[in-house]
Amino acid sequence: MLCTRRRTDDGTAVFRVTTFRGDYRMNTKFAVVGILLAALAAAGCGQSATPAPNSPAGDVSASAPVTPVATGESDAAKDGESQPENAPVVIGDALAEDAQKEPELPEIVAKVNDEPIPGKQFARQMAAHEQMMGAHGMPGKAGAEQRKKVLDAVIDEKVLSILAKQAGIETSDEEVKAEFEKAKAQMPSEEFYKQYLESQGMTEEDLLALIRTKLNNQKFMEAKTSDITIPEDELKAEYEKYKSAGQMERPEATTDVAHILVKVDGKDDAAWAAGKDKIDAARARIVGGESFAAVAKEVSDDPGSKDRGGAYPNTPKGKMVPEFEEKMASTPIGEISDPFKTAYGWHILTVTGKHEAGTVAFEEIKDDLQKYMLSKKRYEAIKKIVEDARPTMKIEVFLDGETASGETPPAAAPETPAAQEKPDGV
């Protein structure tokens, strides 16, 4: 989504939308299992298994490029800072540090149908939530209301996993391993991965269990929402609603571009020559008939775009580094550029569309709008399923002064630590 952003006098962020996106950011609800997997995948992306879709007027640009080619905020990500694109929350070491600042948490903070929710899982989620608040201009420790929301979120996640089990949902070891390897491949190094697990007090087996739960939940949600559709008249009505509110205006001309990066570090001539060979081979595959997106997913070293085929849709002028800007402006739509260098390495790109400033036409936004509305309906359906299931389950909370929606009172803390080793979901 391309939008402009301003802040009101009270600090509230207001967005003007020009496109939508189909994958939406993490909401507090259902955000627990996804957090560690996302952290593994991108050293801090807070994407959940079932994110609540943001309002179209409140989502940050999906097309605002991240490392390694963008300027401005995105360059900060190159140095390990927060990334504005697909990583709204950087949790890595900072999350681990914050998670360790919860000395009074019980080993088990809650149980759902006698299945435990570990204190360290709640601590990680609290730390991530506080970092998210800080990223939105609300730094500091979360208050009692926010703490209760996070508690309800981790309980909702447990309810969802129990529902998946009751439905007979299973994930094979092969599926878990494939997801794990895909995520681990995004880590900077094996040492970084090991240090991260250690900082979280986790083993690789713990992480594999989390991934399995995430995949089970996804399968359950897909099964329960597969019949949801968006009629054409609803799409048009939604479009007109945002259009009449002035939220379908593109403030400046933009370009749809996709690229492949072969990253090269330093000034070693041999490394740059090897990088050139690799980008030449990638270009030859595409010219020979392979899909640009498929080759990008396999070859590109840009974590901000490779998973979507190298695409940076609706990229405004001045967002990329100069060499990229020049090549993007000079490449005709549909053609593949010659390889070119930036400080990050070797690139090729293709331009798939250009858009003038003005009102975004319905046909242009239709597919993305449909994805947004579909995601919203699916989220609402899953939310209701979980809400309806909570009263049917035994919910116990062991946090001092805390209760959760649908809790079965009263609850006494578990007496024997030996009986709660290796709690589920750790």
C-alpha positions in Angstrom: 0.0 0.0 0.0 1.3 3.4 -0.8 0.2 6.2 1.5 1.3 9.4 3.0 1.5 9.9 6.7 1.2 12.8 9.0 0.8 13.2 12.8 -1.9 15.2 14.5 -1.2 17.5 17.5 -1.9 14.6 19.9 0.6 12.4 18.1 -2.0 10.2 16.3 -0.7 8.9 13.0 -3.1 9.6 10.1 -2.6 7.8 6.7 -3.8 8.6 3.2 -4.1 5.4 1.2 -3.3 4.8 -2.4 -3.3 1.0 -2.6 -4.0 -2.0 -0.5 -2.0 -5.0 0.4 -3.0 -8.6 0.8 -0.9 -9.6 3.8 -1.6 -7.6 6.9 0.4 -6.6 9.9 0.4 -8.3 13.3 -2.4 -7.5 15.7 -2.2 -8.4 19.4 -4.7 -11.2 18.8 -3.3 -14.5 17.6 0.2 -13.1 17.5 2.0 -15.4 19.9 3.3 -18.4 17.9 4.2 -16.3 14.8 6.5 -14.0 16.8 9.3 -16.5 17.3 9.0 -17.9 13.8 9.1 -14.4 12.4 12.0 -13.5 14.6 13.8 -16.5 13.3 12.9 -15.6 9.7 14.0 -12.0 9.7 15.7 -11.3 13.1 12.6 -9.5 14.3 9.5 -9.5 12.0 6.4 -9.6 14.1 4.0 -11.3 11.7 1.4 -13.6 13.2 -0.2 -16.7 12.0 -3.6 -15.0 11.8 -3.1 -11.2 11.8 -6.0 -8.9 12.1 -6.1 -6.8 8.9 -5.5 -3.1 9.5 -8.0 -0.6 8.2 -7.0 0.4 4.7 -6.7 3.9 6.1 -4.3 2.8 8.7 -1.8 0.5 7.0 1.7 1.5 6.3 3.0 1.3 2.7 3.7 -2.3 1.6 5.6 -0.9 -1.3 8.0 1.3 0.7 11.2 -0.6 0.0 13.4 -2.0 2.7 17.0 -3.0 2.6 19.1 -3.4 0.6 18.2 -0.8 -2.0 16.0 1.8 -0.3 17.1 5.1 1.2 15.9 7.0 4.3 14.3 4.9 7.0 15.1 1.7 5.1 18.8 2.3 5.3 18.6 2.1 9.0 17.7 -1.6 8.6 21.0 -2.2 6.9 22.7 -1.3 10.2 20.4 -3.6 12.2 17.8 -1.0 13.2 14.0 -1.3 12.9 12.7 -2.0 9.4 9.6 -0.1 8.2 8.4 -2.7 5.7 7.6 -6.3 6.6 9.2 -5.9 10.1 7.1 -3.6 12.2 8.7 -5.0 15.4 12.3 -5.8 15.9 12.4 -8.3 18.7 15.8 -10.1 18.5 18.2 -9.3 21.4 16.1 -6.4 22.6 13.1 -8.6 23.1 15.2 -11.1 25.0 16.5 -8.4 27.3 13.0 -7.1 28.0 11.7 -10.6 28.5 14.3 -11.2 31.2 13.0 -8.1 33.1 9.9 -10.1 34.3 11.4 -11.8 37.4 8.0 -12.1 39.2 6.2 -14.1 36.5 5.2 -17.6 37.5 6.6 -20.5 35.5 3.1 -21.0 34.1 0.9 -17.9 33.7 -2.3 -19.7 32.6 -3.8 -23.0 31.5 -6.5 -23.7 29.0 -8.1 -27.2 29.4 -5.1 -28.0 31.5 -2.6 -27.1 28.7 0.0 -24.7 30.2 1.0 -21.3 28.9 4.6 -20.7 30.0 5.6 -17.4 31.7 8.5 -16.9 29.3 6.1 -17.0 26.4 3.9 -14.3 28.0 7.1 -12.3 28.8 8.2 -12.4 25.2 4.8 -11.3 23.9 4.7 -8.5 26.5 8.2 -7.3 25.3 7.2 -7.4 21.7 3.9 -5.6 22.5 5.8 -2.8 24.3 8.3 -2.5 21.4 5.4 -2.2 19.0 3.9 0.5 21.2 7.2 2.3 21.2 7.4 2.2 17.4 4.0 3.9 17.4 5.1 6.7 19.7 4.0 5.2 23.0 7.3 4.1 24.7 7.4 2.7 28.2 6.0 -0.3 30.0 2.5 -1.5 29.2 -0.2 -0.7 31.7 -2.7 -3.0 33.3 -5.1 -2.8 30.3 -2.5 -3.6 27.8 -1.2 -6.4 30.0 -4.6 -7.9 30.1 -4.9 -7.7 26.3 -1.7 -9.6 25.9 -2.8 -12.2 28.3 -6.0 -12.6 26.4 -4.0 -12.9 23.2 -1.8 -15.7 24.4 -4.9 -17.5 25.8 -6.7 -17.0 22.4 -3.7 -18.6 20.7 -3.9 -21.6 23.0 -7.7 -21.9 22.4 -7.0 -21.8 18.7 -4.4 -24.6 19.0 -6.8 -26.7 21.0 -9.5 -26.2 18.4 -7.1 -27.4 15.7 -6.3 -30.5 17.7 -9.9 -31.2 18.3 -10.5 -30.9 14.5 -7.8 -33.5 13.9 -5.4 -31.1 12.2 -1.9 -32.5 11.8 1.3 -31.3 10.3 4.0 -33.8 9.2 7.6 -33.6 10.3 8.5 -32.9 6.7 6.3 -29.8 6.6 7.7 -28.6 9.9 11.3 -29.1 8.7 10.6 -27.3 5.4 9.2 -24.2 7.2 12.0 -24.3 9.7 14.7 -24.4 7.0 13.0 -21.6 5.1 13.0 -19.4 8.2 16.5 -20.3 9.3 17.9 -19.5 5.9 17.0 -15.9 6.5 19.2 -15.6 9.6 22.5 -13.8 9.2 24.5 -16.7 10.5 24.4 -20.0 12.4 26.0 -18.3 15.3 23.3 -15.6 15.4 20.6 -18.3 15.3 22.2 -20.1 18.3 22.6 -16.9 20.2 19.0 -16.0 19.7 17.7 -19.4 20.9 20.0 -19.1 24.0 18.8 -15.6 24.7 15.2 -16.8 24.6 15.9 -19.9 26.8 14.8 -22.1 24.0 16.0 -25.2 22.3 15.7 -26.1 18.6 13.1 -28.7 19.6 11.1 -25.9 21.4 11.1 -23.9 18.2 10.1 -26.8 16.0 7.1 -27.3 18.4 6.1 -23.7 17.9 6.3 -24.0 14.2 4.2 -27.1 14.2 1.5 -25.3 16.3 1.6 -22.3 13.9 1.2 -24.6 10.8 -1.7 -26.5 12.5 -3.4 -23.3 13.4 -3.0 -22.0 9.8 -4.5 -25.2 8.4 -7.4 -25.0 10.8 -8.1 -21.4 9.9 -7.9 -22.1 6.2 -10.4 -25.0 6.6 -12.8 -22.8 8.5 -12.7 -19.8 6.1 -12.2 -21.4 2.7 -15.8 -20.7 1.6 -15.6 -17.0 2.3 -15.9 -14.9 -0.8 -16.3 -11.2 -1.7 -19.1 -10.3 -4.2 -18.3 -7.7 -6.9 -20.9 -5.3 -5.5 -19.3 -5.4 -2.1 -15.9 -4.6 -3.7 -17.3 -1.7 -5.6 -19.1 -0.4 -2.5 -15.9 -0.6 -0.5 -14.0 1.2 -3.2 -16.6 4.0 -3.4 -16.5 4.4 0.4 -12.7 5.1 0.4 -12.9 7.1 -2.8 -15.5 9.4 -1.3 -13.4 9.8 1.8 -10.5 11.0 -0.4 -8.5 7.8 0.4 -8.1 6.6 -3.2 -5.7 9.5 -4.2 -2.2 8.7 -5.3 -0.3 11.9 -4.3 2.6 11.3 -6.7 3.6 9.2 -9.7 4.8 5.7 -8.8 6.5 2.8 -10.5 5.9 -1.0 -10.0 9.3 -2.5 -10.0 10.8 -5.9 -9.2 14.5 -6.6 -8.7 17.0 -9.3 -7.9 20.0 -8.5 -5.7 23.2 -10.5 -5.5 24.8 -9.1 -2.4 28.5 -8.3 -2.4 30.3 -7.1 0.8 33.5 -5.1 0.7 35.8 -4.2 -2.1 37.2 -7.6 -3.0 37.4 -7.9 -6.8 37.0 -11.6 -6.8 33.8 -11.3 -4.8 32.4 -8.7 -7.2 33.3 -10.8 -10.2 31.6 -13.8 -8.6 28.5 -11.7 -7.9 28.5 -10.5 -11.5 28.6 -14.1 -12.8 25.6 -15.0 -10.5 23.5 -12.0 -11.6 24.3 -12.7 -15.3 23.1 -16.3 -14.8 19.9 -15.1 -13.1 19.2 -12.8 -16.0 19.9 -15.5 -18.6 17.3 -17.7 -16.9 14.7 -15.0 -17.1 15.5 -14.1 -20.7 15.3 -17.8 -21.4 11.7 -18.0 -20.3 11.7 -18.5 -16.5 9.5 -16.2 -14.3 11.3 -13.2 -12.9 9.4 -13.7 -9.6 10.4 -17.4 -9.4 14.1 -16.6 -10.0 14.0 -13.7 -7.5 12.6 -16.0 -4.8 15.4 -18.4 -5.4 18.3 -16.1 -6.0 17.8 -12.6 -4.5 19.6 -11.6 -1.4 17.1 -8.8 -0.6 15.1 -9.9 2.4 12.6 -7.1 1.9 11.4 -8.3 -1.4 12.5 -11.8 -2.4 9.5 -13.6 -0.9 7.2 -11.6 -3.1 9.3 -12.2 -6.2 11.4 -9.1 -5.8 8.4 -6.8 -6.2 8.3 -3.2 -4.9 4.9 -2.0 -6.1 4.0 1.7 -6.2 7.5 2.9 -5.5 7.7 6.8 -5.5 10.5 8.7 -6.9 13.4 9.3 -4.5 12.8 6.1 -2.5 15.7 4.1 -3.9 19.4 4.6 -4.1 20.5 6.8 -7.1 21.8 3.9 -9.3 18.5 2.0 -8.8 16.4 5.2 -9.5 18.3 5.8 -12.8 17.9 2.2 -14.0 14.2 2.1 -12.9 13.5 5.3 -14.8 15.2 4.2 -18.0 13.9 0.6 -18.3 10.8 0.2 -20.5 7.8 -1.7 -19.0 8.2 -5.4 -19.4 12.0 -5.4 -20.2 14.8 -6.8 -18.1 17.6 -4.3 -17.3 21.2 -5.0 -17.8 23.1 -5.8 -14.5 24.1 -2.7 -12.5 26.0 -2.1 -9.3 25.1 -0.3 -6.1 26.8 -0.3 -2.7 24.9 -3.4 -1.9 25.9 -5.6 -4.8 24.7 -6.5 -8.3 21.1 -6.0 -9.4 18.8 -6.6 -12.3 15.3 -5.1 -12.4 12.1 -5.1 -14.4 9.4 -2.4 -14.5 5.9 -3.9 -14.6 3.8 -0.7 -14.4 3.8 3.1 -14.0 1.1 5.2 -12.4 0.4 8.9 -12.6 -0.7 10.9 -9.6 -4.5 11.1 -9.1 -7.5 8.9 -8.3 -6.7 5.2 -8.3 -9.1 3.4 -10.7 -11.3 0.5 -9.4 -9.8 -2.0 -11.8 -6.3 -1.1 -10.7 -7.1 -1.6 -7.0 -9.6 -4.4 -7.4 -7.3 -7.4 -6.7 -5.6 -5.8 -3.7 -8.9 -4.5 -2.3 -10.4 -8.0 -2.6 -7.4 -9.5 -0.7 -7.9 -6.9 2.0 -11.6 -7.6 2.4 -11.1 -11.3 2.3 -8.5 -11.1 5.0 -10.7 -9.0 7.1 -13.7 -11.4 6.8 -11.5 -14.4 7.5 -10.1 -12.7 10.6 -13.5 -11.8 11.9 -14.7 -15.4 11.3 -11.8 -16.9 13.2 -12.1 -14.3 16.0 -15.8 -15.3 16.5 -14.9 -19.0 16.5 -12.3 -18.4 19.2 -14.7 -16.2 21.2 -17.4 -18.8 21.0 -15.0 -21.5 22.1 -13.6 -19.8 25.2 -16.6 -20.3 27.4 -16.5 -24.0 26.7 -13.0 -24.4 27.9 -11.5 -24.3 31.4 -9.3 -21.2 31.6 -7.1 -20.7 34.7 -4.9 -17.7 35.3 -1.9 -17.7 37.7 -0.8 -14.0 37.3 -1.2 -12.0 40.5 -4.1 -9.5 40.1 -4.9 -10.6 36.6 -8.0 -12.3 35.1 -8.8 -13.2 31.5 -12.0 -13.2 29.6 -13.8 -16.4 30.3 -11.5 -17.4 33.1 -12.8 -20.2 35.3 -12.3 -18.8 38.9 -10.6 -19.3 41.2 -7.2 -20.7 40.2 -4.3 -21.6 42.4 -0.8 -21.7 41.1 0.6 -25.1 40.3 2.4 -26.5 43.3 5.1 -28.7 41.9 7.6 -27.3 39.4 8.6 -30.9 38.5 5.2 -31.5 37.1 5.4 -28.6 34.7 8.7 -29.2 32.9 8.6 -28.8 29.2 5.1 -27.2 29.1 3.4 -27.2 25.8 4.2 -24.3 23.5 7.6 -23.4 25.0 
